[in-house]
Every structure is written in structure tokens, then in C-alpha cells.
Amino acid sequence: MRLVVAIMQEEDADPLLDDLMNAGYRATIISTTGGFLREGNATVLVGVERDKVPDVMQIIQNNCAARKQYVTPLPPIMEPGEFYVPQPVEVQVGGATVFVLVVDEFKRL
């Protein structure tokens, strides 16, 4: 048995859950916050047999595409009288960070 832990942008979570459910997998979603952009993330937990991990990984890959987004960085600490005009910066967002963990014991109660 394996536990697939996938961390993604919040907007990718609902379509992913729909596809996982349609494929017959049960999943749990936890709302989380990302450290870099401080935006909403979702962590999806899926328990599957070892031979089903590639199928789950493919579903995650199909739903969590990386894309570019413009963000305005926080202004630096400035001295009084200095003027700072923030310029948007292009960053890559989306995709998923996935961990596959070995589960010693699983029980559904």
C-alpha cells in the first residue's frame, strides 16, 4: 500500500478530485498555504496499491500543469525619502509536488 501526497495550487484541486473519483480512487483534500507566493494550495492524499501509483501519477500530471503568472514582489526595506515602483515579475506556478510514501498498515473503520 502507498500514500500519494500531492501538493498543488488550489485551482487545480477540484478537477483533480473529479478525475480521481471518476477513475475509482478515494481522495482527501486539505487546504494549505504555499510558502513562496503565500497563495492557497491544496494537499491531496490518495491511498492506493503499489501497482496503481503510475495511474494516479498520470491523473495528477494531467490536471496540474505548470504555467506562468505575473506577480508584484514586496517592496524592499527602504530609507526615508526613497521611492520604489514595483515591477511585475514572471514566475512559474502550478504543477504539483508529489510524495509517495510506503504504508505499513491500512484499515478502513
Biopython code that builds the backbone (N, CA, C, O; Angstrom):
import numpy as np
from Bio.PDB.StructureBuilder import StructureBuilder

atoms = [
    (1, "MET", "N", (0.846, -1.171, 0.000)),
    (1, "MET", "CA", (0.000, 0.000, 0.000)),
    (1, "MET", "C", (0.890, 1.232, 0.000)),
    (1, "MET", "O", (1.954, 1.244, 0.619)),
    (2, "ARG", "N", (0.437, 2.286, -0.712)),
    (2, "ARG", "CA", (1.166, 3.536, -0.808)),
    (2, "ARG", "C", (0.229, 4.704, -0.500)),
    (2, "ARG", "O", (-0.976, 4.636, -0.743)),
    (3, "LEU", "N", (0.806, 5.764, 0.034)),
    (3, "LEU", "CA", (0.080, 7.010, 0.235)),
    (3, "LEU", "C", (0.692, 8.047, -0.688)),
    (3, "LEU", "O", (1.864, 8.397, -0.549)),
    (4, "VAL", "N", (-0.101, 8.537, -1.630)),
    (4, "VAL", "CA", (0.348, 9.575, -2.558)),
    (4, "VAL", "C", (-0.086, 10.909, -1.969)),
    (4, "VAL", "O", (-1.273, 11.140, -1.740)),
    (5, "VAL", "N", (0.888, 11.789, -1.723)),
    (5, "VAL", "CA", (0.634, 13.123, -1.182)),
    (5, "VAL", "C", (0.999, 14.112, -2.278)),
    (5, "VAL", "O", (2.169, 14.231, -2.643)),
    (6, "ALA", "N", (0.009, 14.821, -2.804)),
    (6, "ALA", "CA", (0.231, 15.767, -3.898)),
    (6, "ALA", "C", (-0.131, 17.173, -3.441)),
    (6, "ALA", "O", (-1.244, 17.413, -2.974)),
    (7, "ILE", "N", (0.814, 18.102, -3.577)),
    (7, "ILE", "CA", (0.605, 19.495, -3.195)),
    (7, "ILE", "C", (0.531, 20.315, -4.468)),
    (7, "ILE", "O", (1.432, 20.248, -5.305)),
    (8, "MET", "N", (-0.542, 21.092, -4.622)),
    (8, "MET", "CA", (-0.778, 21.840, -5.855)),
    (8, "MET", "C", (-1.488, 23.144, -5.562)),
    (8, "MET", "O", (-1.890, 23.396, -4.426)),
    (9, "GLN", "N", (-1.644, 23.980, -6.586)),
    (9, "GLN", "CA", (-2.423, 25.205, -6.432)),
    (9, "GLN", "C", (-3.881, 24.825, -6.217)),
    (9, "GLN", "O", (-4.374, 23.827, -6.743)),
    (10, "GLU", "N", (-4.550, 25.653, -5.427)),
    (10, "GLU", "CA", (-5.937, 25.407, -5.066)),
    (10, "GLU", "C", (-6.838, 25.218, -6.287)),
    (10, "GLU", "O", (-7.732, 24.372, -6.274)),
    (11, "GLU", "N", (-6.608, 25.994, -7.329)),
    (11, "GLU", "CA", (-7.474, 25.941, -8.511)),
    (11, "GLU", "C", (-7.364, 24.619, -9.274)),
    (11, "GLU", "O", (-8.260, 24.285, -10.050)),
    (12, "ASP", "N", (-6.290, 23.867, -9.071)),
    (12, "ASP", "CA", (-6.126, 22.577, -9.743)),
    (12, "ASP", "C", (-6.768, 21.429, -8.979)),
    (12, "ASP", "O", (-6.924, 20.337, -9.526)),
    (13, "ALA", "N", (-7.141, 21.656, -7.732)),
    (13, "ALA", "CA", (-7.585, 20.563, -6.866)),
    (13, "ALA", "C", (-8.941, 19.975, -7.263)),
    (13, "ALA", "O", (-9.084, 18.753, -7.309)),
    (14, "ASP", "N", (-9.928, 20.809, -7.548)),
    (14, "ASP", "CA", (-11.266, 20.277, -7.852)),
    (14, "ASP", "C", (-11.288, 19.418, -9.117)),
    (14, "ASP", "O", (-11.855, 18.326, -9.091)),
    (15, "PRO", "N", (-10.687, 19.874, -10.229)),
    (15, "PRO", "CA", (-10.659, 18.990, -11.398)),
    (15, "PRO", "C", (-9.893, 17.691, -11.130)),
    (15, "PRO", "O", (-10.268, 16.634, -11.637)),
    (16, "LEU", "N", (-8.822, 17.768, -10.334)),
    (16, "LEU", "CA", (-8.077, 16.562, -9.987)),
    (16, "LEU", "C", (-8.945, 15.601, -9.186)),
    (16, "LEU", "O", (-8.977, 14.406, -9.481)),
    (17, "LEU", "N", (-9.646, 16.105, -8.182)),
    (17, "LEU", "CA", (-10.513, 15.244, -7.383)),
    (17, "LEU", "C", (-11.587, 14.588, -8.237)),
    (17, "LEU", "O", (-11.887, 13.407, -8.063)),
    (18, "ASP", "N", (-12.170, 15.354, -9.166)),
    (18, "ASP", "CA", (-13.188, 14.791, -10.060)),
    (18, "ASP", "C", (-12.622, 13.629, -10.869)),
    (18, "ASP", "O", (-13.255, 12.579, -10.976)),
    (19, "ASP", "N", (-11.428, 13.815, -11.442)),
    (19, "ASP", "CA", (-10.819, 12.756, -12.254)),
    (19, "ASP", "C", (-10.424, 11.547, -11.411)),
    (19, "ASP", "O", (-10.569, 10.407, -11.852)),
    (20, "LEU", "N", (-9.929, 11.789, -10.206)),
    (20, "LEU", "CA", (-9.590, 10.666, -9.326)),
    (20, "LEU", "C", (-10.837, 9.866, -8.966)),
    (20, "LEU", "O", (-10.818, 8.636, -8.997)),
    (21, "MET", "N", (-11.916, 10.559, -8.627)),
    (21, "MET", "CA", (-13.171, 9.877, -8.276)),
    (21, "MET", "C", (-13.726, 9.101, -9.474)),
    (21, "MET", "O", (-14.201, 7.975, -9.322)),
    (22, "ASN", "N", (-13.664, 9.713, -10.677)),
    (22, "ASN", "CA", (-14.154, 9.033, -11.878)),
    (22, "ASN", "C", (-13.342, 7.783, -12.195)),
    (22, "ASN", "O", (-13.858, 6.842, -12.798)),
    (23, "ALA", "N", (-12.082, 7.770, -11.792)),
    (23, "ALA", "CA", (-11.226, 6.604, -12.013)),
    (23, "ALA", "C", (-11.356, 5.574, -10.880)),
    (23, "ALA", "O", (-10.718, 4.522, -10.920)),
    (24, "GLY", "N", (-12.175, 5.878, -9.884)),
    (24, "GLY", "CA", (-12.420, 4.934, -8.810)),
    (24, "GLY", "C", (-11.516, 5.074, -7.593)),
    (24, "GLY", "O", (-11.478, 4.178, -6.749)),
    (25, "TYR", "N", (-10.795, 6.170, -7.490)),
    (25, "TYR", "CA", (-9.914, 6.395, -6.340)),
    (25, "TYR", "C", (-10.596, 7.308, -5.327)),
    (25, "TYR", "O", (-11.313, 8.241, -5.687)),
    (26, "ARG", "N", (-10.355, 7.017, -4.059)),
    (26, "ARG", "CA", (-10.826, 7.891, -2.987)),
    (26, "ARG", "C", (-9.703, 8.842, -2.638)),
    (26, "ARG", "O", (-8.531, 8.468, -2.666)),
    (27, "ALA", "N", (-10.059, 10.064, -2.311)),
    (27, "ALA", "CA", (-9.037, 11.061, -2.003)),
    (27, "ALA", "C", (-9.543, 11.994, -0.914)),
    (27, "ALA", "O", (-10.747, 12.193, -0.751)),
    (28, "THR", "N", (-8.605, 12.557, -0.179)),
    (28, "THR", "CA", (-8.895, 13.555, 0.843)),
    (28, "THR", "C", (-8.112, 14.809, 0.490)),
    (28, "THR", "O", (-6.951, 14.734, 0.089)),
    (29, "ILE", "N", (-8.754, 15.964, 0.639)),
    (29, "ILE", "CA", (-8.095, 17.224, 0.337)),
    (29, "ILE", "C", (-7.947, 18.032, 1.620)),
    (29, "ILE", "O", (-8.856, 18.079, 2.450)),
    (30, "ILE", "N", (-6.787, 18.666, 1.767)),
    (30, "ILE", "CA", (-6.504, 19.537, 2.904)),
    (30, "ILE", "C", (-6.097, 20.896, 2.337)),
    (30, "ILE", "O", (-5.240, 20.965, 1.456)),
    (31, "SER", "N", (-6.698, 21.971, 2.830)),
    (31, "SER", "CA", (-6.313, 23.316, 2.390)),
    (31, "SER", "C", (-5.008, 23.706, 3.077)),
    (31, "SER", "O", (-4.872, 23.587, 4.295)),
    (32, "THR", "N", (-4.051, 24.173, 2.277)),
    (32, "THR", "CA", (-2.755, 24.588, 2.797)),
    (32, "THR", "C", (-2.377, 25.922, 2.174)),
    (32, "THR", "O", (-3.069, 26.408, 1.279)),
    (33, "THR", "N", (-1.296, 26.511, 2.635)),
    (33, "THR", "CA", (-0.815, 27.776, 2.087)),
    (33, "THR", "C", (0.623, 27.609, 1.653)),
    (33, "THR", "O", (1.444, 27.059, 2.386)),
    (34, "GLY", "N", (0.928, 28.089, 0.446)),
    (34, "GLY", "CA", (2.281, 27.979, -0.078)),
    (34, "GLY", "C", (3.216, 28.978, 0.580)),
    (34, "GLY", "O", (2.790, 30.043, 1.025)),
    (35, "GLY", "N", (4.478, 28.632, 0.637)),
    (35, "GLY", "CA", (5.460, 29.482, 1.275)),
    (35, "GLY", "C", (5.995, 30.581, 0.377)),
    (35, "GLY", "O", (6.320, 31.660, 0.872)),
    (36, "PHE", "N", (6.099, 30.350, -0.925)),
    (36, "PHE", "CA", (6.729, 31.318, -1.819)),
    (36, "PHE", "C", (5.799, 32.486, -2.144)),
    (36, "PHE", "O", (6.140, 33.640, -1.881)),
    (37, "LEU", "N", (4.637, 32.200, -2.709)),
    (37, "LEU", "CA", (3.711, 33.262, -3.097)),
    (37, "LEU", "C", (2.645, 33.526, -2.046)),
    (37, "LEU", "O", (1.851, 34.456, -2.196)),
    (38, "ARG", "N", (2.611, 32.734, -0.996)),
    (38, "ARG", "CA", (1.621, 32.870, 0.077)),
    (38, "ARG", "C", (0.193, 32.773, -0.460)),
    (38, "ARG", "O", (-0.715, 33.445, 0.032)),
    (39, "GLU", "N", (0.010, 31.938, -1.466)),
    (39, "GLU", "CA", (-1.315, 31.739, -2.051)),
    (39, "GLU", "C", (-1.864, 30.391, -1.613)),
    (39, "GLU", "O", (-1.137, 29.541, -1.100)),
    (40, "GLY", "N", (-3.160, 30.214, -1.826)),
    (40, "GLY", "CA", (-3.813, 28.984, -1.420)),
    (40, "GLY", "C", (-3.317, 27.777, -2.195)),
    (40, "GLY", "O", (-3.242, 27.797, -3.423)),
    (41, "ASN", "N", (-2.988, 26.748, -1.475)),
    (41, "ASN", "CA", (-2.616, 25.461, -2.047)),
    (41, "ASN", "C", (-3.603, 24.423, -1.568)),
    (41, "ASN", "O", (-4.427, 24.686, -0.693)),
    (42, "ALA", "N", (-3.514, 23.264, -2.139)),
    (42, "ALA", "CA", (-4.291, 22.124, -1.681)),
    (42, "ALA", "C", (-3.355, 20.934, -1.608)),
    (42, "ALA", "O", (-2.492, 20.752, -2.467)),
    (43, "THR", "N", (-3.531, 20.138, -0.588)),
    (43, "THR", "CA", (-2.781, 18.898, -0.451)),
    (43, "THR", "C", (-3.785, 17.761, -0.571)),
    (43, "THR", "O", (-4.735, 17.675, 0.207)),
    (44, "VAL", "N", (-3.571, 16.897, -1.541)),
    (44, "VAL", "CA", (-4.476, 15.779, -1.808)),
    (44, "VAL", "C", (-3.789, 14.495, -1.366)),
    (44, "VAL", "O", (-2.640, 14.238, -1.727)),
    (45, "LEU", "N", (-4.496, 13.695, -0.586)),
    (45, "LEU", "CA", (-3.998, 12.414, -0.088)),
    (45, "LEU", "C", (-4.774, 11.289, -0.751)),
    (45, "LEU", "O", (-6.005, 11.282, -0.735)),
    (46, "VAL", "N", (-4.047, 10.329, -1.339)),
    (46, "VAL", "CA", (-4.682, 9.200, -2.020)),
    (46, "VAL", "C", (-3.971, 7.924, -1.573)),
    (46, "VAL", "O", (-2.761, 7.791, -1.753)),
    (47, "GLY", "N", (-4.709, 6.998, -0.998)),
    (47, "GLY", "CA", (-4.154, 5.704, -0.626)),
    (47, "GLY", "C", (-4.451, 4.696, -1.728)),
    (47, "GLY", "O", (-5.610, 4.491, -2.089)),
    (48, "VAL", "N", (-3.396, 4.060, -2.270)),
    (48, "VAL", "CA", (-3.568, 3.108, -3.369)),
    (48, "VAL", "C", (-2.597, 1.943, -3.223)),
    (48, "VAL", "O", (-1.610, 2.022, -2.492)),
    (49, "GLU", "N", (-2.896, 0.877, -3.924)),
    (49, "GLU", "CA", (-1.959, -0.241, -4.009)),
    (49, "GLU", "C", (-0.765, 0.190, -4.862)),
    (49, "GLU", "O", (-0.882, 1.085, -5.698)),
    (50, "ARG", "N", (0.369, -0.447, -4.645)),
    (50, "ARG", "CA", (1.614, -0.053, -5.316)),
    (50, "ARG", "C", (1.478, -0.040, -6.834)),
    (50, "ARG", "O", (2.014, 0.855, -7.488)),
    (51, "ASP", "N", (0.779, -1.004, -7.405)),
    (51, "ASP", "CA", (0.672, -1.072, -8.870)),
    (51, "ASP", "C", (-0.224, 0.017, -9.462)),
    (51, "ASP", "O", (-0.223, 0.216, -10.676)),
    (52, "LYS", "N", (-0.988, 0.724, -8.628)),
    (52, "LYS", "CA", (-1.873, 1.804, -9.096)),
    (52, "LYS", "C", (-1.211, 3.183, -9.038)),
    (52, "LYS", "O", (-1.776, 4.156, -9.537)),
    (53, "VAL", "N", (-0.025, 3.277, -8.438)),
    (53, "VAL", "CA", (0.655, 4.571, -8.308)),
    (53, "VAL", "C", (0.891, 5.234, -9.665)),
    (53, "VAL", "O", (0.632, 6.432, -9.782)),
    (54, "PRO", "N", (1.371, 4.527, -10.707)),
    (54, "PRO", "CA", (1.565, 5.201, -12.003)),
    (54, "PRO", "C", (0.276, 5.805, -12.572)),
    (54, "PRO", "O", (0.313, 6.873, -13.184)),
    (55, "ASP", "N", (-0.852, 5.135, -12.375)),
    (55, "ASP", "CA", (-2.132, 5.652, -12.859)),
    (55, "ASP", "C", (-2.500, 6.941, -12.120)),
    (55, "ASP", "O", (-2.924, 7.917, -12.739)),
    (56, "VAL", "N", (-2.339, 6.940, -10.810)),
    (56, "VAL", "CA", (-2.637, 8.138, -10.018)),
    (56, "VAL", "C", (-1.688, 9.278, -10.401)),
    (56, "VAL", "O", (-2.115, 10.426, -10.518)),
    (57, "MET", "N", (-0.417, 8.966, -10.595)),
    (57, "MET", "CA", (0.551, 9.989, -11.000)),
    (57, "MET", "C", (0.172, 10.601, -12.349)),
    (57, "MET", "O", (0.317, 11.809, -12.536)),
    (58, "GLN", "N", (-0.305, 9.797, -13.279)),
    (58, "GLN", "CA", (-0.715, 10.309, -14.589)),
    (58, "GLN", "C", (-1.924, 11.229, -14.464)),
    (58, "GLN", "O", (-1.988, 12.258, -15.137)),
    (59, "ILE", "N", (-2.882, 10.872, -13.613)),
    (59, "ILE", "CA", (-4.050, 11.727, -13.393)),
    (59, "ILE", "C", (-3.615, 13.062, -12.790)),
    (59, "ILE", "O", (-4.117, 14.116, -13.181)),
    (60, "ILE", "N", (-2.684, 13.017, -11.843)),
    (60, "ILE", "CA", (-2.176, 14.255, -11.249)),
    (60, "ILE", "C", (-1.482, 15.102, -12.318)),
    (60, "ILE", "O", (-1.717, 16.307, -12.404)),
    (61, "GLN", "N", (-0.642, 14.483, -13.120)),
    (61, "GLN", "CA", (0.079, 15.211, -14.171)),
    (61, "GLN", "C", (-0.887, 15.841, -15.171)),
    (61, "GLN", "O", (-0.647, 16.956, -15.634)),
    (62, "ASN", "N", (-1.967, 15.152, -15.509)),
    (62, "ASN", "CA", (-2.943, 15.673, -16.465)),
    (62, "ASN", "C", (-3.692, 16.895, -15.935)),
    (62, "ASN", "O", (-4.167, 17.718, -16.717)),
    (63, "ASN", "N", (-3.800, 17.017, -14.608)),
    (63, "ASN", "CA", (-4.605, 18.083, -14.009)),
    (63, "ASN", "C", (-3.796, 19.226, -13.414)),
    (63, "ASN", "O", (-4.358, 20.278, -13.111)),
    (64, "CYS", "N", (-2.530, 19.051, -13.243)),
    (64, "CYS", "CA", (-1.709, 20.051, -12.540)),
    (64, "CYS", "C", (-0.589, 20.548, -13.435)),
    (64, "CYS", "O", (0.584, 20.259, -13.195)),
    (65, "ALA", "N", (-0.950, 21.291, -14.459)),
    (65, "ALA", "CA", (0.037, 21.792, -15.404)),
    (65, "ALA", "C", (0.709, 23.056, -14.865)),
    (65, "ALA", "O", (0.066, 23.895, -14.234)),
    (66, "ALA", "N", (1.997, 23.175, -15.123)),
    (66, "ALA", "CA", (2.730, 24.393, -14.761)),
    (66, "ALA", "C", (2.365, 25.495, -15.745)),
    (66, "ALA", "O", (2.124, 25.229, -16.923)),
    (67, "ARG", "N", (2.324, 26.718, -15.266)),
    (67, "ARG", "CA", (2.004, 27.862, -16.112)),
    (67, "ARG", "C", (2.730, 29.090, -15.569)),
    (67, "ARG", "O", (3.251, 29.074, -14.454)),
    (68, "LYS", "N", (2.757, 30.140, -16.361)),
    (68, "LYS", "CA", (3.442, 31.371, -15.961)),
    (68, "LYS", "C", (2.414, 32.369, -15.435)),
    (68, "LYS", "O", (1.280, 32.426, -15.909)),
    (69, "GLN", "N", (2.835, 33.150, -14.448)),
    (69, "GLN", "CA", (1.963, 34.147, -13.837)),
    (69, "GLN", "C", (2.826, 35.350, -13.461)),
    (69, "GLN", "O", (3.990, 35.196, -13.090)),
    (70, "TYR", "N", (2.254, 36.534, -13.560)),
    (70, "TYR", "CA", (2.969, 37.739, -13.151)),
    (70, "TYR", "C", (2.557, 38.103, -11.727)),
    (70, "TYR", "O", (1.370, 38.152, -11.407)),
    (71, "VAL", "N", (3.557, 38.358, -10.874)),
    (71, "VAL", "CA", (3.307, 38.780, -9.503)),
    (71, "VAL", "C", (4.127, 40.032, -9.226)),
    (71, "VAL", "O", (5.182, 40.249, -9.822)),
    (72, "THR", "N", (3.625, 40.844, -8.317)),
    (72, "THR", "CA", (4.353, 42.037, -7.914)),
    (72, "THR", "C", (5.058, 41.720, -6.597)),
    (72, "THR", "O", (4.402, 41.426, -5.598)),
    (73, "PRO", "N", (6.382, 41.777, -6.590)),
    (73, "PRO", "CA", (7.110, 41.444, -5.372)),
    (73, "PRO", "C", (6.885, 42.481, -4.283)),
    (73, "PRO", "O", (6.522, 43.622, -4.566)),
    (74, "LEU", "N", (7.101, 42.079, -3.041)),
    (74, "LEU", "CA", (7.000, 43.009, -1.928)),
    (74, "LEU", "C", (8.127, 44.030, -2.032)),
    (74, "LEU", "O", (9.232, 43.693, -2.458)),
    (75, "PRO", "N", (7.857, 45.270, -1.649)),
    (75, "PRO", "CA", (8.918, 46.283, -1.742)),
    (75, "PRO", "C", (10.030, 45.998, -0.733)),
    (75, "PRO", "O", (9.775, 45.481, 0.355)),
    (76, "PRO", "N", (11.256, 46.337, -1.103)),
    (76, "PRO", "CA", (12.367, 46.145, -0.167)),
    (76, "PRO", "C", (12.294, 47.167, 0.960)),
    (76, "PRO", "O", (11.562, 48.152, 0.862)),
    (77, "ILE", "N", (13.043, 46.938, 2.019)),
    (77, "ILE", "CA", (13.123, 47.919, 3.096)),
    (77, "ILE", "C", (13.886, 49.129, 2.552)),
    (77, "ILE", "O", (14.995, 49.005, 2.032)),
    (78, "MET", "N", (13.273, 50.282, 2.684)),
    (78, "MET", "CA", (13.857, 51.473, 2.067)),
    (78, "MET", "C", (14.111, 52.530, 3.130)),
    (78, "MET", "O", (13.513, 52.527, 4.206)),
    (79, "GLU", "N", (15.009, 53.419, 2.791)),
    (79, "GLU", "CA", (15.316, 54.564, 3.649)),
    (79, "GLU", "C", (14.242, 55.630, 3.432)),
    (79, "GLU", "O", (13.635, 55.680, 2.362)),
    (80, "PRO", "N", (14.002, 56.476, 4.419)),
    (80, "PRO", "CA", (13.030, 57.569, 4.228)),
    (80, "PRO", "C", (13.418, 58.435, 3.030)),
    (80, "PRO", "O", (14.585, 58.777, 2.841)),
    (81, "GLY", "N", (12.431, 58.772, 2.243)),
    (81, "GLY", "CA", (12.662, 59.617, 1.080)),
    (81, "GLY", "C", (12.919, 58.838, -0.202)),
    (81, "GLY", "O", (12.877, 59.419, -1.286)),
    (82, "GLU", "N", (13.185, 57.530, -0.105)),
    (82, "GLU", "CA", (13.400, 56.731, -1.319)),
    (82, "GLU", "C", (12.045, 56.386, -1.924)),
    (82, "GLU", "O", (11.036, 56.300, -1.225)),
    (83, "PHE", "N", (12.047, 56.194, -3.227)),
    (83, "PHE", "CA", (10.819, 55.872, -3.939)),
    (83, "PHE", "C", (11.014, 54.548, -4.671)),
    (83, "PHE", "O", (12.026, 54.354, -5.344)),
    (84, "TYR", "N", (10.060, 53.649, -4.545)),
    (84, "TYR", "CA", (10.163, 52.323, -5.164)),
    (84, "TYR", "C", (8.920, 52.059, -5.991)),
    (84, "TYR", "O", (7.804, 52.124, -5.475)),
    (85, "VAL", "N", (9.100, 51.763, -7.268)),
    (85, "VAL", "CA", (7.993, 51.395, -8.148)),
    (85, "VAL", "C", (8.132, 49.909, -8.453)),
    (85, "VAL", "O", (9.029, 49.513, -9.197)),
    (86, "PRO", "N", (7.260, 49.088, -7.892)),
    (86, "PRO", "CA", (7.394, 47.645, -8.126)),
    (86, "PRO", "C", (7.089, 47.270, -9.568)),
    (86, "PRO", "O", (6.153, 47.789, -10.176)),
    (87, "GLN", "N", (7.880, 46.377, -10.094)),
    (87, "GLN", "CA", (7.677, 45.861, -11.442)),
    (87, "GLN", "C", (7.203, 44.417, -11.337)),
    (87, "GLN", "O", (7.801, 43.636, -10.597)),
    (88, "PRO", "N", (6.150, 44.040, -12.053)),
    (88, "PRO", "CA", (5.710, 42.649, -12.018)),
    (88, "PRO", "C", (6.821, 41.713, -12.507)),
    (88, "PRO", "O", (7.585, 42.047, -13.413)),
    (89, "VAL", "N", (6.887, 40.563, -11.897)),
    (89, "VAL", "CA", (7.896, 39.561, -12.223)),
    (89, "VAL", "C", (7.173, 38.297, -12.676)),
    (89, "VAL", "O", (6.188, 37.884, -12.064)),
    (90, "GLU", "N", (7.663, 37.691, -13.743)),
    (90, "GLU", "CA", (7.064, 36.450, -14.242)),
    (90, "GLU", "C", (7.620, 35.269, -13.448)),
    (90, "GLU", "O", (8.835, 35.105, -13.341)),
    (91, "VAL", "N", (6.726, 34.448, -12.892)),
    (91, "VAL", "CA", (7.134, 33.259, -12.151)),
    (91, "VAL", "C", (6.351, 32.061, -12.676)),
    (91, "VAL", "O", (5.267, 32.207, -13.240)),
    (92, "GLN", "N", (6.912, 30.891, -12.482)),
    (92, "GLN", "CA", (6.208, 29.663, -12.867)),
    (92, "GLN", "C", (5.408, 29.179, -11.671)),
    (92, "GLN", "O", (5.943, 29.033, -10.572)),
    (93, "VAL", "N", (4.116, 28.929, -11.893)),
    (93, "VAL", "CA", (3.225, 28.423, -10.853)),
    (93, "VAL", "C", (2.560, 27.159, -11.366)),
    (93, "VAL", "O", (2.715, 26.789, -12.530)),
    (94, "GLY", "N", (1.839, 26.522, -10.513)),
    (94, "GLY", "CA", (1.135, 25.311, -10.904)),
    (94, "GLY", "C", (2.029, 24.103, -10.812)),
    (94, "GLY", "O", (3.068, 24.119, -10.152)),
    (95, "GLY", "N", (1.611, 23.067, -11.481)),
    (95, "GLY", "CA", (2.312, 21.807, -11.338)),
    (95, "GLY", "C", (1.960, 21.198, -9.997)),
    (95, "GLY", "O", (1.030, 21.651, -9.329)),
    (96, "ALA", "N", (2.682, 20.193, -9.607)),
    (96, "ALA", "CA", (2.430, 19.548, -8.325)),
    (96, "ALA", "C", (3.734, 19.010, -7.778)),
    (96, "ALA", "O", (4.627, 18.612, -8.525)),
    (97, "THR", "N", (3.825, 19.007, -6.462)),
    (97, "THR", "CA", (4.908, 18.325, -5.770)),
    (97, "THR", "C", (4.291, 17.070, -5.178)),
    (97, "THR", "O", (3.334, 17.148, -4.407)),
    (98, "VAL", "N", (4.837, 15.908, -5.537)),
    (98, "VAL", "CA", (4.210, 14.643, -5.159)),
    (98, "VAL", "C", (5.189, 13.780, -4.374)),
    (98, "VAL", "O", (6.343, 13.602, -4.766)),
    (99, "PHE", "N", (4.706, 13.256, -3.270)),
    (99, "PHE", "CA", (5.462, 12.310, -2.454)),
    (99, "PHE", "C", (4.706, 10.992, -2.452)),
    (99, "PHE", "O", (3.481, 10.980, -2.332)),
    (100, "VAL", "N", (5.424, 9.883, -2.582)),
    (100, "VAL", "CA", (4.812, 8.556, -2.486)),
    (100, "VAL", "C", (5.439, 7.873, -1.281)),
    (100, "VAL", "O", (6.643, 7.616, -1.247)),
    (101, "LEU", "N", (4.600, 7.585, -0.295)),
    (101, "LEU", "CA", (5.062, 7.021, 0.964)),
    (101, "LEU", "C", (4.605, 5.573, 1.113)),
    (101, "LEU", "O", (3.495, 5.226, 0.709)),
    (102, "VAL", "N", (5.443, 4.742, 1.680)),
    (102, "VAL", "CA", (5.083, 3.359, 1.967)),
    (102, "VAL", "C", (4.219, 3.341, 3.214)),
    (102, "VAL", "O", (4.551, 3.977, 4.215)),
    (103, "VAL", "N", (3.109, 2.614, 3.159)),
    (103, "VAL", "CA", (2.188, 2.498, 4.280)),
    (103, "VAL", "C", (2.319, 1.095, 4.856)),
    (103, "VAL", "O", (2.102, 0.107, 4.154)),
    (104, "ASP", "N", (2.673, 1.010, 6.122)),
    (104, "ASP", "CA", (2.823, -0.298, 6.768)),
    (104, "ASP", "C", (1.479, -0.958, 7.037)),
    (104, "ASP", "O", (1.336, -2.173, 6.895)),
    (105, "GLU", "N", (0.498, -0.155, 7.424)),
    (105, "GLU", "CA", (-0.788, -0.729, 7.787)),
    (105, "GLU", "C", (-1.890, 0.226, 7.371)),
    (105, "GLU", "O", (-1.751, 1.442, 7.499)),
    (106, "PHE", "N", (-2.998, -0.335, 6.866)),
    (106, "PHE", "CA", (-4.138, 0.446, 6.452)),
    (106, "PHE", "C", (-5.405, -0.249, 6.918)),
    (106, "PHE", "O", (-5.572, -1.448, 6.699)),
    (107, "LYS", "N", (-6.296, 0.493, 7.559)),
    (107, "LYS", "CA", (-7.587, -0.050, 7.993)),
    (107, "LYS", "C", (-8.655, 0.980, 7.709)),
    (107, "LYS", "O", (-8.455, 2.166, 7.972)),
    (108, "ARG", "N", (-9.774, 0.556, 7.183)),
    (108, "ARG", "CA", (-10.929, 1.427, 6.990)),
    (108, "ARG", "C", (-11.932, 1.052, 8.074)),
    (108, "ARG", "O", (-12.429, -0.074, 8.093)),
    (109, "LEU", "N", (-12.230, 1.971, 8.964)),
    (109, "LEU", "CA", (-13.124, 1.701, 10.098)),
    (109, "LEU", "C", (-14.464, 2.336, 9.894)),
    (109, "LEU", "O", (-15.343, 2.213, 10.747)),
]
sb = StructureBuilder()
sb.init_structure("model")
sb.init_model(0)
sb.init_chain("A")
sb.init_seg("    ")
for serial, (resi, resn, name, xyz) in enumerate(atoms, 1):
    if name == "N":
        sb.init_residue(resn, " ", resi, " ")
    sb.init_atom(name, np.array(xyz, "f"), 0.0, 1.0, " ", f" {name:<3s}", serial, name[0])
structure = sb.get_structure()
